[in-house]
Amino acid sequence: MGYRVAVVGATGNVGREMLNVLAERQFPLDEVAALASSRSTGDVIDFGDSGEELKVKNLEHFDFTGWDIALFAAGSEVSKLYAPKAAEAGCTVIDNSSLYRMDPDVPLIVPEVNSEAIAGYRKKNIIANPNCSTAQLVVALKPLHDAAKIRRVVVATYQSVSGAGKQGMDELFNQSRNIFVGDANEPQYFTKQIAFNVIPHIDAFLDDGSTKEEWKMVVETKKILDPSIKLTATCVRVPVFVGHSEAVNIEFENEISAVEARKILREAPGVMVVDKREDGGYVTPVEAVGDYATYVSRIREDPTVENGLSLWVVSDNLRKGAALNAVQIAELLGRKHLQKAA
């Protein structure tokens, strides 16, 4: 016996990817519903590569009673309005927006890192999915933290435009084309030109000079992994369509070598080590697209601090950073708590 699963925001980048991942991983389904706004009602979208199609239903009129799990991928405003309704109807919500991440009554879950925390979902019947840049970071940090205890992390991100949604992807495509043909090229969505450029600004600025994206990485890492870890981030948007990269510098309490770290990471769940000290012996975003793994490369010791390491971390942000992590949470929920499938 399977589950009845609703995907909210099914016509967006992450929503479509959620449907793909559900199909690829053969999640035990009795029924799946694709939900979106009235603008998309009646549209037909693919469910995986099987040829099966789903007709999009209007979220506004949808009754969540009798549905087991709702995967939300439609932003904070939609989650604020509809997630509590779904939860109250007995449908467990897994929310990809930032709305509930820091709510003390809502677990923030990366299954490879803090699966035991999922038990707290019963307080509100809601589980939060972390920020895309945080998710891949903590997958790489967790096994190293267990081995040598992390004191401090300095991370610079190289985040693809798909993290900003379809508008971001369209802007990169249009600007790139306009530059080649000599057309006008004023930014519409991003604050500055994104094509052939980098922008050290994601989300709103805060009073201390950091951005909200950088703040998210700090507080979410503390909630998921360890509140004692000190972290500073610089989040940068780069002209890449899909795939986030991170240059990570870690200071540990205990001694750990690059050789030890490489061995630990090779055995860690969700991690794939590609670390050859030669031309091309590392992973870039292009190679990570469509994959489930968080890739770690360029593992080396940092001689400027005691017990320091540097890493290069890459992942498909639409997958591990969003859709895959949400489906993994649903799988964990089914195994440990709902226990409905045979």
Residue frames relative to the residue before (quaternion, step in Angstrom):
aa qw qx qy qz dx dy dz
M 1.0000 0.0000 0.0000 0.0000 0.00 0.00 0.00
G 0.2312 -0.8114 0.5289 0.0923 3.56 -0.80 1.03
Y 0.5918 -0.5823 0.4503 0.3284 3.49 -1.39 -0.22
R 0.3463 -0.6618 0.6145 0.2539 3.50 -1.36 0.35
V 0.0218 -0.8294 0.5541 -0.0676 3.57 -0.45 1.26
A 0.1583 -0.7696 0.6141 0.0750 3.55 -0.97 0.96
V 0.1788 -0.7612 0.6148 0.1028 3.58 -1.00 0.86
V 0.1796 -0.7980 0.5722 0.0590 3.56 -0.52 1.24
G 0.7589 0.2208 -0.2185 0.5724 3.55 -0.67 1.14
A 0.2087 0.8529 -0.4594 0.1345 3.54 1.21 0.61
T 0.6780 0.4958 -0.3057 0.4484 3.61 1.14 -0.41
G 0.5793 0.5852 -0.3793 0.4219 3.61 1.25 -0.08
N 0.7424 -0.4090 0.2816 0.4498 3.57 -1.31 0.13
V 0.7278 0.4272 -0.2440 0.4777 3.57 0.78 -1.05
G 0.6345 0.5444 -0.3339 0.4354 3.58 0.98 -0.78
R 0.6509 0.4978 -0.3071 0.4839 3.57 0.96 -0.84
E 0.6542 0.5054 -0.3159 0.4655 3.56 1.01 -0.81
M 0.5927 0.5554 -0.3645 0.4554 3.60 1.08 -0.65
L 0.6561 0.4976 -0.3116 0.4742 3.58 0.93 -0.86
N 0.6376 0.5261 -0.3279 0.4575 3.60 0.99 -0.81
V 0.6901 0.4809 -0.2859 0.4590 3.58 0.89 -0.96
L 0.6024 0.5480 -0.3571 0.4574 3.61 1.02 -0.73
A 0.6852 0.4747 -0.2794 0.4765 3.57 0.95 -0.90
E 0.6703 0.5191 -0.3063 0.4329 3.60 0.86 -0.94
R 0.7503 0.3923 -0.2118 0.4882 3.55 0.93 -0.90
Q 0.3693 -0.7631 0.4583 0.2671 3.55 1.36 0.12
F 0.0463 0.8109 -0.5748 0.0992 3.52 0.83 1.06
P 0.4898 -0.6974 0.4316 0.2956 3.62 -0.81 0.95
L 0.0495 0.8383 -0.5316 0.1106 3.55 -0.10 1.34
D 0.2409 -0.7044 0.6434 0.1784 3.50 -1.16 0.69
E 0.7851 -0.0689 0.0840 0.6098 3.53 1.12 -0.76
V 0.0871 -0.7703 0.6287 0.0616 3.57 -1.15 0.66
A 0.1462 -0.7857 0.5982 0.0592 3.55 -1.00 0.90
A 0.2377 -0.7423 0.6115 0.1361 3.55 -1.02 0.88
L 0.0502 -0.8265 0.5600 -0.0300 3.56 -0.55 1.22
A 0.1132 0.7738 -0.6170 0.0878 3.56 -1.08 0.76
S 0.7048 -0.4398 0.3315 0.4471 3.56 -1.29 -0.12
S 0.7134 -0.4541 0.3197 0.4273 3.54 -1.31 0.19
R 0.5665 0.6123 -0.3853 0.3947 3.61 1.14 -0.55
S 0.7641 0.3650 -0.1846 0.4988 3.57 1.07 -0.74
T 0.4139 0.7317 -0.4646 0.2783 3.59 1.24 -0.13
G 0.7840 0.2883 -0.2412 0.4940 3.53 -0.84 1.04
D 0.5115 0.6217 -0.4308 0.4078 3.58 1.24 -0.23
V 0.3057 -0.7359 0.5743 0.1877 3.57 -1.21 0.47
I 0.0178 -0.7985 0.6015 -0.0144 3.58 -0.85 1.00
D 0.5609 -0.6243 0.4391 0.3207 3.53 -1.22 0.56
F 0.2051 -0.7262 0.6379 0.1540 3.51 -1.24 0.60
G 0.8122 -0.1367 0.0391 0.5658 3.56 -0.02 1.34
D 0.6674 -0.5107 0.3810 0.3855 3.54 -1.31 -0.37
S 0.4566 0.7279 -0.4218 0.2895 3.58 1.27 0.10
G 0.5324 -0.6076 0.4225 0.4109 3.57 1.23 -0.38
E 0.5106 0.6343 -0.4273 0.3929 3.57 1.26 -0.16
E 0.1564 -0.7934 0.5851 0.0606 3.56 -1.00 0.88
L 0.2226 -0.7627 0.5964 0.1143 3.52 -1.19 0.66
K 0.3185 -0.7172 0.5824 0.2121 3.56 -1.00 0.80
V 0.4331 -0.7256 0.4776 0.2404 3.57 -0.75 1.09
K 0.2237 -0.7776 0.5799 0.0951 3.53 -0.94 1.03
N 0.5460 -0.6246 0.4608 0.3153 3.55 -1.22 0.58
L 0.4244 -0.7234 0.4890 0.2397 3.58 -0.59 1.16
E 0.6230 0.5908 -0.3393 0.3842 3.56 0.96 -0.87
H 0.7754 0.3324 -0.1646 0.5111 3.58 1.05 -0.76
F 0.4908 0.6939 -0.4164 0.3227 3.58 1.27 0.06
D 0.2529 -0.7506 0.5955 0.1339 3.57 -1.01 0.90
F 0.2796 -0.8011 0.5128 0.1306 3.59 -0.52 1.22
T 0.4255 0.7053 -0.4680 0.3201 3.59 1.24 -0.04
G 0.8030 0.2497 -0.2065 0.5003 3.57 -0.84 1.02
W 0.6015 0.5162 -0.3691 0.4852 3.59 1.28 -0.02
D 0.4539 -0.7354 0.4493 0.2263 3.57 -0.98 0.87
I 0.8135 0.0321 0.0635 0.5772 3.57 0.81 -1.08
A 0.0953 -0.7622 0.6369 0.0653 3.55 -1.11 0.78
L 0.1894 -0.7610 0.6137 0.0909 3.57 -0.77 1.09
F 0.1579 -0.8177 0.5508 0.0551 3.58 -0.45 1.21
A 0.0931 0.7859 -0.6032 0.0993 3.59 -0.81 1.05
A 0.5074 0.6796 -0.3839 0.3653 3.56 0.96 0.86
G 0.6639 -0.5261 0.3112 0.4309 3.61 1.19 0.31
S 0.6971 -0.5316 0.3126 0.3655 3.53 -1.28 0.52
E 0.6468 0.5353 -0.3409 0.4229 3.60 0.94 -0.79
V 0.6583 0.4833 -0.3030 0.4912 3.57 1.00 -0.82
S 0.6506 0.5142 -0.3211 0.4574 3.60 0.93 -0.85
K 0.6282 0.5498 -0.3340 0.4376 3.59 0.97 -0.82
L 0.7250 0.4431 -0.2400 0.4695 3.56 0.98 -0.85
Y 0.8306 0.2963 -0.1135 0.4576 3.58 0.79 -1.01
A 0.5635 0.6146 -0.4054 0.3746 3.64 1.07 -0.51
P 0.6676 0.4780 -0.3335 0.4632 3.67 0.83 -0.77
K 0.6202 0.5402 -0.3472 0.4505 3.60 1.05 -0.68
A 0.6552 0.4961 -0.3071 0.4800 3.56 0.96 -0.86
A 0.6666 0.5140 -0.3034 0.4465 3.58 0.89 -0.94
E 0.6658 0.5012 -0.2968 0.4663 3.57 0.97 -0.85
A 0.6541 0.5039 -0.3051 0.4745 3.58 1.17 -0.55
G 0.6017 -0.5942 0.3458 0.4065 3.58 1.29 0.05
C 0.5564 0.5823 -0.3908 0.4457 3.57 1.29 0.18
T 0.3497 -0.7544 0.5140 0.2107 3.61 -0.58 1.10
V 0.2683 -0.7885 0.5427 0.1085 3.55 -0.76 1.14
I 0.0803 -0.7275 0.6790 0.0576 3.56 -1.08 0.85
D 0.1039 -0.8621 0.4956 -0.0176 3.53 -0.17 1.36
N 0.2979 -0.7839 0.5258 0.1424 3.56 -0.79 1.08
S 0.5612 0.6028 -0.4037 0.3985 3.61 1.20 -0.16
S 0.6019 -0.5758 0.4184 0.3621 3.57 -1.32 0.11
L 0.4139 0.7810 -0.4222 0.2013 3.58 1.28 -0.30
Y 0.8231 0.2729 -0.1082 0.4861 3.59 0.76 -1.03
R 0.4066 0.7736 -0.4437 0.1986 3.59 1.25 -0.19
M 0.7810 0.3142 -0.1758 0.5103 3.59 0.93 -0.81
D 0.3872 0.6896 -0.4979 0.3558 3.58 1.25 0.36
P 0.4233 -0.7373 0.4592 0.2575 3.64 -0.59 1.07
D 0.6864 0.4662 -0.2809 0.4823 3.59 1.22 -0.38
V 0.6680 0.4343 -0.2940 0.5279 3.58 1.30 0.16
P 0.3527 -0.7395 0.5276 0.2246 3.63 -0.63 1.02
L 0.2259 -0.7346 0.6284 0.1198 3.54 -1.12 0.84
I 0.0527 -0.8865 0.4550 -0.0656 3.54 -0.16 1.33
V 0.0187 0.6825 -0.7302 -0.0240 3.47 -1.28 0.79
P 0.4305 -0.7721 0.3835 0.2674 3.62 -0.15 1.24
E 0.6607 0.5020 -0.3252 0.4536 3.62 1.00 -0.67
V 0.7306 0.4606 -0.2127 0.4569 3.57 1.22 -0.51
N 0.8356 -0.0167 0.0754 0.5438 3.61 0.69 -1.05
S 0.0424 0.8550 -0.5149 0.0460 3.57 0.89 0.93
E 0.6121 0.5815 -0.3558 0.4007 3.61 1.06 -0.70
A 0.6131 0.5861 -0.3464 0.4006 3.62 1.15 -0.58
I 0.5074 0.6795 -0.4185 0.3252 3.60 1.21 -0.34
A 0.5351 0.6500 -0.4025 0.3593 3.59 1.14 -0.52
G 0.6262 0.5713 -0.3345 0.4118 3.58 1.14 -0.54
Y 0.4549 0.7163 -0.4441 0.2878 3.61 1.22 -0.10
R 0.5742 0.6386 -0.3749 0.3492 3.57 1.13 -0.56
K 0.5499 0.6335 -0.4036 0.3652 3.61 1.13 -0.48
K 0.8184 0.1005 -0.0410 0.5643 3.59 0.96 -0.85
N 0.3872 -0.7231 0.4657 0.3322 3.57 1.33 -0.16
I 0.5947 0.5161 -0.3620 0.4989 3.55 1.20 0.74
I 0.0935 -0.7586 0.6434 0.0429 3.57 -1.10 0.84
A 0.2883 -0.7735 0.5423 0.1565 3.59 -0.93 0.90
N 0.3108 -0.6999 0.6189 0.1748 3.51 -1.22 0.77
P 0.4325 -0.7327 0.4459 0.2780 3.66 -0.72 0.87
N 0.6814 -0.4314 0.3958 0.4393 3.50 -1.39 0.07
C 0.6162 -0.5983 0.3668 0.3574 3.58 -1.04 0.80
S 0.6910 0.4739 -0.2942 0.4599 3.60 0.90 -0.84
T 0.6257 0.5306 -0.3354 0.4630 3.58 1.13 -0.60
A 0.6371 0.5770 -0.3403 0.3812 3.58 0.88 -0.95
Q 0.7203 0.4239 -0.2727 0.4765 3.59 0.74 -0.97
L 0.6090 0.5663 -0.3576 0.4248 3.60 1.07 -0.65
V 0.7263 0.4438 -0.2719 0.4489 3.60 0.74 -1.00
V 0.5580 0.5762 -0.4010 0.4425 3.61 1.15 -0.44
A 0.6954 0.4501 -0.2664 0.4928 3.58 1.02 -0.80
L 0.6851 0.5079 -0.2926 0.4326 3.60 1.00 -0.77
K 0.5925 0.6418 -0.3673 0.3194 3.59 0.93 -0.90
P 0.7226 0.4258 -0.2930 0.4591 3.68 0.60 -0.96
L 0.6457 0.5081 -0.3237 0.4692 3.59 1.09 -0.64
H 0.6221 0.5319 -0.3308 0.4696 3.57 1.08 -0.72
D 0.6379 0.5236 -0.3219 0.4640 3.59 1.00 -0.81
A 0.7089 0.4831 -0.2581 0.4444 3.57 1.03 -0.80
A 0.8571 0.0933 0.0144 0.5065 3.59 0.84 -0.92
K 0.4138 -0.7489 0.4239 0.2971 3.62 1.32 0.10
I 0.2486 -0.7983 0.5399 0.0975 3.53 -0.40 1.31
R 0.2567 -0.7535 0.5877 0.1447 3.55 -1.01 0.88
R 0.8235 -0.0211 0.1159 0.5549 3.55 0.77 -1.11
V 0.1007 -0.7794 0.6171 0.0394 3.54 -1.11 0.78
V 0.0866 -0.7433 0.6611 0.0541 3.54 -1.08 0.86
V 0.0370 0.8246 -0.5597 0.0737 3.57 -0.57 1.13
A 0.1107 -0.7402 0.6594 0.0711 3.52 -1.12 0.84
T 0.2168 -0.8045 0.5426 0.1067 3.58 -0.69 1.06
Y 0.1769 -0.7207 0.6610 0.1117 3.51 -1.33 0.55
Q 0.0131 0.8790 -0.4723 0.0640 3.56 0.34 1.31
S 0.4572 -0.7141 0.4726 0.2403 3.53 -0.88 1.05
V 0.6225 -0.5791 0.3888 0.3549 3.54 -1.24 0.48
S 0.5419 0.6127 -0.4180 0.3952 3.63 1.15 -0.34
G 0.5556 0.5976 -0.3891 0.4275 3.58 1.22 -0.33
A 0.6795 0.4408 -0.2715 0.5199 3.55 1.28 -0.34
G 0.6029 -0.5979 0.3452 0.3999 3.58 1.26 0.20
K 0.7792 -0.3529 0.2490 0.4542 3.53 -1.36 -0.11
Q 0.6158 0.5597 -0.3541 0.4268 3.58 1.04 -0.74
G 0.6548 0.5147 -0.3087 0.4593 3.56 1.00 -0.80
M 0.6593 0.5010 -0.3054 0.4702 3.57 0.96 -0.86
D 0.6470 0.5190 -0.3169 0.4600 3.57 0.98 -0.85
E 0.6569 0.5208 -0.3230 0.4393 3.58 0.96 -0.85
L 0.6389 0.5098 -0.3338 0.4696 3.61 0.96 -0.79
F 0.6580 0.5093 -0.3107 0.4593 3.59 0.91 -0.90
N 0.7078 0.4742 -0.2739 0.4463 3.58 0.78 -1.03
Q 0.6581 0.5016 -0.3191 0.4620 3.58 0.96 -0.83
S 0.6353 0.5278 -0.3351 0.4533 3.59 0.96 -0.82
R 0.6603 0.4978 -0.2984 0.4767 3.56 0.94 -0.89
N 0.6727 0.5139 -0.3068 0.4350 3.58 0.87 -0.93
I 0.6236 0.5394 -0.3413 0.4513 3.58 1.04 -0.76
F 0.6825 0.4975 -0.2924 0.4486 3.58 0.92 -0.87
V 0.7615 0.3619 -0.2088 0.4955 3.61 0.97 -0.75
G 0.5303 -0.6777 0.3823 0.3366 3.60 1.29 0.01
D 0.4220 0.7002 -0.4759 0.3243 3.60 1.15 0.46
A 0.6762 -0.4605 0.3776 0.4337 3.57 -1.33 0.20
N 0.1226 -0.8367 0.5335 -0.0138 3.54 -0.96 0.87
E 0.2010 0.7981 -0.5404 0.1751 3.59 0.84 0.93
P 0.4765 -0.6645 0.4810 0.3162 3.63 -0.94 0.79
Q 0.2181 -0.7812 0.5763 0.1005 3.54 -1.04 0.86
Y 0.7840 0.2901 -0.1390 0.5309 3.56 0.91 -0.93
F 0.7360 0.3488 -0.2120 0.5401 3.60 0.83 -0.95
T 0.6121 -0.5907 0.3898 0.3527 3.57 -1.23 0.46
K 0.7764 0.1018 -0.0656 0.6184 3.58 1.23 -0.48
Q 0.7028 -0.4231 0.3365 0.4624 3.56 -1.30 0.15
I 0.2378 -0.7795 0.5656 0.1264 3.58 -0.89 0.96
A 0.6061 0.5567 -0.3678 0.4328 3.62 1.05 -0.60
F 0.8463 0.0147 -0.0592 0.5291 3.58 -0.86 1.04
N 0.6599 0.4458 -0.2954 0.5278 3.56 1.12 0.68
V 0.2221 -0.7270 0.6152 0.2090 3.58 -1.32 0.04
I 0.2050 -0.7864 0.5770 0.0809 3.56 -1.07 0.80
P 0.2399 -0.8060 0.5241 0.1347 3.64 -0.44 1.15
H 0.5990 0.5292 -0.3334 0.5000 3.55 0.88 1.01
I 0.1392 0.7565 -0.6269 0.1240 3.57 -0.64 1.20
D 0.8127 0.0970 -0.1491 0.5549 3.56 -0.70 1.17
A 0.7324 -0.4636 0.2940 0.4028 3.57 -1.35 0.04
F 0.4854 -0.6370 0.5113 0.3118 3.55 -1.24 0.51
L 0.2854 -0.7421 0.5870 0.1525 3.54 -1.16 0.77
D 0.7188 -0.4773 0.2919 0.4127 3.58 -1.27 0.32
D 0.7032 0.4724 -0.2794 0.4520 3.61 1.04 -0.67
G 0.6264 -0.5641 0.3310 0.4240 3.59 1.27 0.10
S 0.5807 0.5425 -0.3873 0.4675 3.58 1.23 -0.21
T 0.4307 -0.6601 0.5339 0.3061 3.55 -1.31 0.16
K 0.6603 -0.5129 0.3648 0.4097 3.55 -1.25 0.34
E 0.5994 0.5580 -0.3606 0.4464 3.60 1.08 -0.65
E 0.6623 0.4956 -0.2963 0.4774 3.56 1.01 -0.85
W 0.6250 0.5334 -0.3201 0.4716 3.56 1.06 -0.79
K 0.6249 0.5458 -0.3361 0.4457 3.58 0.98 -0.84
M 0.6555 0.5177 -0.3238 0.4444 3.58 0.89 -0.88
V 0.6472 0.5255 -0.3141 0.4542 3.56 1.02 -0.81
V 0.7675 0.3968 -0.2232 0.4514 3.58 0.56 -1.16
E 0.6504 0.5142 -0.3298 0.4515 3.60 1.03 -0.66
T 0.6229 0.5237 -0.3416 0.4702 3.59 1.02 -0.73
K 0.6439 0.5163 -0.3183 0.4664 3.57 0.97 -0.81
K 0.6875 0.4819 -0.2923 0.4578 3.60 0.89 -0.90
I 0.7138 0.4561 -0.2593 0.4639 3.58 0.92 -0.89
L 0.8214 0.3074 -0.1120 0.4672 3.55 0.76 -1.08
D 0.7411 -0.3017 0.2651 0.5381 3.61 0.58 -1.12
P 0.4035 -0.7449 0.4736 0.2408 3.63 -0.62 1.05
S 0.6293 0.5590 -0.3419 0.4178 3.61 1.19 -0.34
I 0.5365 0.6285 -0.4098 0.3863 3.61 1.24 -0.25
K 0.2535 -0.7351 0.6094 0.1549 3.56 -0.98 0.91
L 0.0159 0.8143 -0.5766 0.0648 3.57 -0.85 0.97
T 0.0202 -0.7603 0.6487 0.0278 3.53 -1.09 0.76
A 0.1051 -0.8194 0.5635 -0.0024 3.55 -0.91 0.97
T 0.1036 -0.7177 0.6798 0.1092 3.51 -1.32 0.53
C 0.1345 -0.8290 0.5421 0.0294 3.57 -0.42 1.24
V 0.0691 -0.8246 0.5586 -0.0567 3.53 -0.66 1.21
R 0.2958 -0.7265 0.5931 0.1814 3.57 -1.01 0.89
V 0.0912 -0.8089 0.5808 0.0032 3.58 -0.83 1.04
P 0.5618 -0.6381 0.4132 0.3263 3.61 -1.16 0.53
V 0.3686 0.6634 -0.5341 0.3725 3.53 0.59 1.29
F 0.4580 -0.7123 0.4493 0.2845 3.62 -0.82 0.89
V 0.8083 -0.0268 0.0614 0.5850 3.61 0.80 -0.99
G 0.7018 0.4480 -0.3540 0.4259 3.56 -1.05 0.82
H 0.1625 -0.7805 0.6002 0.0643 3.55 -0.73 1.13
S 0.1313 -0.7685 0.6222 0.0711 3.56 -1.11 0.77
E 0.0890 -0.7961 0.5976 0.0335 3.55 -1.17 0.60
A 0.2211 -0.7158 0.6464 0.1448 3.54 -1.05 0.87
V 0.0621 -0.8460 0.5269 -0.0525 3.55 -0.38 1.31
N 0.0796 -0.7676 0.6354 0.0267 3.55 -0.91 0.99
I 0.0835 -0.8266 0.5560 -0.0224 3.58 -0.70 1.14
E 0.1476 -0.7542 0.6342 0.0844 3.54 -1.06 0.87
F 0.1946 -0.8170 0.5392 0.0625 3.59 -0.70 1.13
E 0.5394 -0.5941 0.4887 0.3425 3.52 -1.31 0.40
N 0.7839 0.2485 -0.1138 0.5575 3.57 1.03 -0.83
E 0.6284 -0.5625 0.3893 0.3703 3.54 -1.21 0.48
I 0.1184 0.7609 -0.6320 0.0871 3.54 -1.06 0.83
S 0.2811 -0.7702 0.5524 0.1507 3.58 -0.86 0.96
A 0.6506 -0.4983 0.3990 0.4114 3.54 -1.31 0.26
V 0.6212 0.5427 -0.3353 0.4552 3.58 1.04 -0.74
E 0.6649 0.4904 -0.2956 0.4797 3.57 0.94 -0.90
A 0.6559 0.5195 -0.3128 0.4495 3.56 0.92 -0.90
R 0.6414 0.5279 -0.3219 0.4542 3.56 0.97 -0.84
K 0.6595 0.5036 -0.3038 0.4683 3.58 0.96 -0.84
I 0.6494 0.5203 -0.3081 0.4612 3.58 0.95 -0.90
L 0.6972 0.4763 -0.2791 0.4574 3.57 0.86 -0.95
R 0.6012 0.5647 -0.3642 0.4326 3.61 1.06 -0.63
E 0.7301 0.4127 -0.2193 0.4985 3.58 1.12 -0.68
A 0.5412 0.6573 -0.3858 0.3554 3.60 1.26 -0.14
P 0.5141 -0.6472 0.4624 0.3209 3.61 -1.01 0.76
G 0.8227 0.2496 -0.1967 0.4713 3.54 -1.00 0.88
V 0.6641 0.4958 -0.2897 0.4788 3.60 1.29 -0.18
M 0.0740 -0.7525 0.6521 0.0547 3.53 -1.13 0.75
V 0.2111 -0.7876 0.5695 0.1039 3.58 -0.64 1.12
V 0.0540 0.7391 -0.6691 0.0561 3.55 -0.89 1.05
D 0.2429 0.8037 -0.4809 0.2527 3.55 0.08 1.31
K 0.1915 0.7577 -0.5901 0.2023 3.53 0.27 1.32
R 0.3544 -0.7559 0.5119 0.2025 3.56 -0.77 0.97
E 0.5128 0.5766 -0.4362 0.4630 3.47 0.59 1.33
D 0.6976 -0.4450 0.3373 0.4490 3.55 -1.28 0.23
G 0.8403 0.1485 -0.1344 0.5037 3.56 -0.79 1.04
G 0.5235 0.6664 -0.4034 0.3452 3.60 1.22 0.10
Y 0.6175 0.4712 -0.3306 0.5360 3.55 1.01 0.90
V 0.4437 -0.6900 0.5046 0.2689 3.58 -1.24 0.30
T 0.1725 -0.7573 0.6229 0.0934 3.55 -1.11 0.81
P 0.7134 -0.4718 0.2807 0.4355 3.63 -1.16 0.33
V 0.6058 0.5799 -0.3623 0.4068 3.59 0.98 -0.79
E 0.7050 0.4639 -0.2673 0.4650 3.58 0.96 -0.85
A 0.6636 0.5250 -0.3061 0.4363 3.59 1.16 -0.49
V 0.5137 0.6745 -0.4152 0.3298 3.58 1.19 -0.46
G 0.8135 0.2426 -0.2075 0.4861 3.54 -0.89 1.01
D 0.6356 0.5324 -0.3266 0.4538 3.58 1.26 -0.18
Y 0.5031 -0.6585 0.4824 0.2839 3.54 -1.27 0.50
A 0.6421 0.5983 -0.3238 0.3534 3.58 1.05 -0.73
T 0.3210 -0.6289 0.6549 0.2693 3.46 -1.46 0.25
Y 0.2333 -0.8093 0.5298 0.0997 3.56 -0.50 1.22
V 0.1016 -0.7781 0.6179 0.0484 3.57 -1.05 0.84
S 0.0272 0.7853 -0.6142 0.0735 3.54 -0.86 1.08
R 0.8020 0.3414 -0.2185 0.4387 3.56 -1.40 -0.06
I 0.2226 0.7853 -0.5416 0.2012 3.60 0.97 0.87
R 0.2050 0.7855 -0.5503 0.1953 3.56 -0.57 1.16
E 0.5245 -0.6350 0.4689 0.3191 3.54 -1.22 0.51
D 0.3059 -0.7348 0.5812 0.1693 3.54 -1.14 0.77
P 0.2526 -0.8187 0.4968 0.1384 3.61 -0.29 1.19
T 0.5809 0.6194 -0.3748 0.3720 3.62 1.22 -0.18
V 0.7579 0.2183 -0.1608 0.5934 3.60 1.27 -0.22
E 0.5463 -0.5860 0.4726 0.3672 3.53 -1.24 0.37
N 0.8448 0.0456 -0.0719 0.5282 3.59 -0.91 0.96
G 0.3954 0.7325 -0.4640 0.3032 3.56 0.79 1.03
L 0.0673 -0.7704 0.6330 0.0362 3.55 -1.20 0.69
S 0.1746 -0.7414 0.6330 0.1387 3.54 -1.30 0.46
L 0.0773 -0.7966 0.5994 -0.0068 3.57 -1.07 0.86
W 0.2325 -0.6962 0.6519 0.1906 3.51 -1.40 0.28
V 0.0606 -0.8248 0.5609 -0.0364 3.60 -0.58 1.19
V 0.0034 -0.8115 0.5811 -0.0611 3.58 -0.77 1.09
S 0.1176 0.7868 -0.6002 0.0837 3.57 -1.03 0.78
D 0.5231 -0.5776 0.5177 0.3531 3.55 -1.29 0.40
N 0.3322 -0.7965 0.4714 0.1819 3.59 -0.30 1.23
L 0.6329 0.5105 -0.3471 0.4673 3.60 1.13 -0.45
R 0.6873 0.4425 -0.2714 0.5082 3.57 1.25 -0.38
K 0.8020 0.2321 -0.1610 0.5262 3.61 0.04 -1.19
G 0.6703 0.5136 -0.3025 0.4421 3.56 1.07 -0.66
A 0.8157 0.1435 -0.0616 0.5570 3.58 1.19 -0.26
A 0.8315 0.2880 -0.1567 0.4485 3.57 -0.04 -1.34
L 0.6783 0.4873 -0.3055 0.4573 3.59 0.79 -0.96
N 0.6623 0.5086 -0.3233 0.4452 3.58 0.83 -0.92
A 0.6386 0.5296 -0.3255 0.4535 3.58 1.02 -0.81
V 0.6747 0.4754 -0.2947 0.4816 3.59 0.95 -0.86
Q 0.6156 0.5299 -0.3459 0.4697 3.60 1.06 -0.69
I 0.6151 0.5226 -0.3408 0.4821 3.59 1.07 -0.70
A 0.6469 0.5155 -0.3156 0.4649 3.58 0.96 -0.86
E 0.6388 0.5156 -0.3227 0.4711 3.59 1.01 -0.79
L 0.6475 0.5117 -0.3048 0.4754 3.57 0.99 -0.86
L 0.6353 0.5323 -0.3154 0.4621 3.56 0.98 -0.88
G 0.6715 0.5029 -0.2937 0.4582 3.56 0.95 -0.87
R 0.6794 0.4972 -0.2947 0.4521 3.57 0.94 -0.89
K 0.7983 0.3718 -0.1541 0.4481 3.54 0.81 -1.05
H 0.8380 0.2443 -0.0734 0.4825 3.57 0.98 -0.74
L 0.7408 0.3813 -0.2559 0.4903 3.61 0.70 -0.94
Q 0.0040 -0.8730 0.4876 0.0129 3.56 1.11 -0.86
K 0.3114 0.7736 -0.4848 0.2638 3.51 0.89 1.01
A 0.6761 0.5041 -0.3006 0.4454 3.55 1.04 -0.81
A 0.5433 -0.6147 0.4622 0.3367 3.52 -1.15 0.60
